[in-house]
Amino acid sequence: MDRAGKLLGGVLRRLDRPEAALAWLTSAWPKVVGKILAAHTKPIRCEAGRLEIVADGKAWQKQLESMKKEFCERVNQAWGGNLVREVKFIAKPGPKRVSREMDNEHIPFIRSRKGS
């Protein structure tokens, strides 16, 4: 299976198209960055040497900022060339707040009656 991935990566490198690079990155992401980081990040755009990665929230984005150089090195090593010069992390927006009337998980405050 690894040989097929290397062959596919070589074919995509020759295409020299941003969508081909992103397709390869998306499929190879867990192997490139590891399973833990892949569970909390996702490549969303790769154009002109710039890789944009969405992270699970602001906390993950902040934590990953110091790892930009490492991400570039890992991607370029896996790609077999200079695909990425710059990495930008974007925080995935959190869930939108739902009104209490629409939230099925909301438990309203219930006051007990005295004398009952």
N, C-alpha and C positions, 0 to 999 in steps of 0.2 A: 504494500500500500504506500510506503514511503517513496518507492521508486516512481509510482504513478504521480504522486504529489510533486516530486522534483521535475518530472517530465512536463507536467502541466505548468509548473512555474516557469520553466524555460520557454515554453510556447507563449505564455502570456507576456514574458519580458520582451519577446521579439515583436509583439503587437504594438508596444509603445503607446498604449491608450490608457487614460486615467481610470475608466470603468473596468478595464481588465486588471489593473493593479489592485483596485478596491475589491473586486471579486476574489482575487487570490488572497488578499489580506483577510477578508472576512472568513474564508474557509480555513486558512492556516492560523488564524489568530490564537487559538489555545496553545498550539505548538510554539508559536513565536514568543508569546509573553508568559505562558504558563496558565494552568487551569484556574488558579485563584484570581489572578488579574483579569483573565478573560471573562470570568463570571461577573466582574464589576465594570468592565470597559468594553467598548465596541468601536471599531474604526468606521467612520461615517463618510469621510471624504479624503481623497488622496490626489492632489493636483499640483503640478509645478514644484515638486519637492516638499510640499507641505501636507502633513498628515493631521487630520482632525479626529480626535477620539472623544466619544461621549463617555462620561464617568457617572457612576451612581451617586449623584448628589454633590453638594459643595465640599463635604468632608473628604470624599474620595478625590475630587479634583485638586484640593489643596495638598493632599498627601502625595499625589502623583506628580505635581509640578517639579519636584526635585529630581524626578526620574526621566526627564525629557531626553537627555543624552543617551541613557541606557535604552530607551525605547527606539531611538534612531538606530543605534548600533545593532540591536536585535533584529529589527525589520530589515535593515540593509544586509546583514549577514544571511538571514533566511532567504532574501530575495536574490542574493548573489551579485549585488551591484549597488549603486547609489540611487536608491529610490526616494529616500527621505532625507531632507536636510533640516527640517523644522517640525516640531510636534506642538500641537495646541490641544489642550484639554478643555472640554466643555462639560459643565454640570448638567445632568439630566434634570429637568424640572420635576419637583415633587408633585404628589397628587394634588389636584385642585380640591379646595375645601368644599365639602358638601353641606348644605343646610341641614340642621337637625331634623327637620320634617322629612327630608329625603333619605337620611342616613338610617339604614336598618340596624346598624350596630350600636346606635346611640341608646343609652339607658337613662331615662329621665330621672331626675332627683325625686324621690318619693319621701314625703314627710309622714312620720307616724303620728296618729292622733292620740292625744292624751285621754286616758279614761276608756279607751276601746279595747 
